[in-house]
Amino acid sequence: MRLVGHSTTLELKKAIQGILRALVIARDRGCILRNYPEAGNCGGYRKDGELILQCEHLLTRSNSATFGDPRNVVCLCRNHHVFFKPQHGKLYWELIRKHIGEKLWNWLKRCEEDTTPHKVDWKMELIALKQEFDQLEAPIKK
């Protein structure tokens, strides 16, 4: 992955979203709502039978401060992301809060209330995410 040169903001943001997706899927090990019976079954499968996993930004991606922050993203299957969330919004947010815990929930609320503009170095954001992903994927040393 080229990190120097003339990368545009759009290219950097696409790369950030790609590594963020991989990181969140590896971290969450599947749809986070799979263990909540009240959310129903996971669903949405590819032709090869693999469950479609998607990244859900809890705060809008238009917020530069949290755009590439893994704390702002959870892994959902396609059914929970596309169907369950819009149809059962109140329950969805209750389960998200339960899953992420009060500390992270309060952080999200503070970020949501912060309307000041934030300047972000997208190259550094990408490098930090890549390092976090590499640490997550590294074998555990004894």
Secondary structure, DSSP 8 states (H G I E B T S, - for coil): ---SSS--HHHHHHHHHHHHHHHHHHHHTS-GGGG-GGG-----B-TTS-B-EEEEESS-TT-TTTTT-GGGEEEEEHHIIIIIHHHSHHHHHHHHHHHHHHHHHHHHHHHHH--S-----HHHHHHHHHHHHHHHHS----
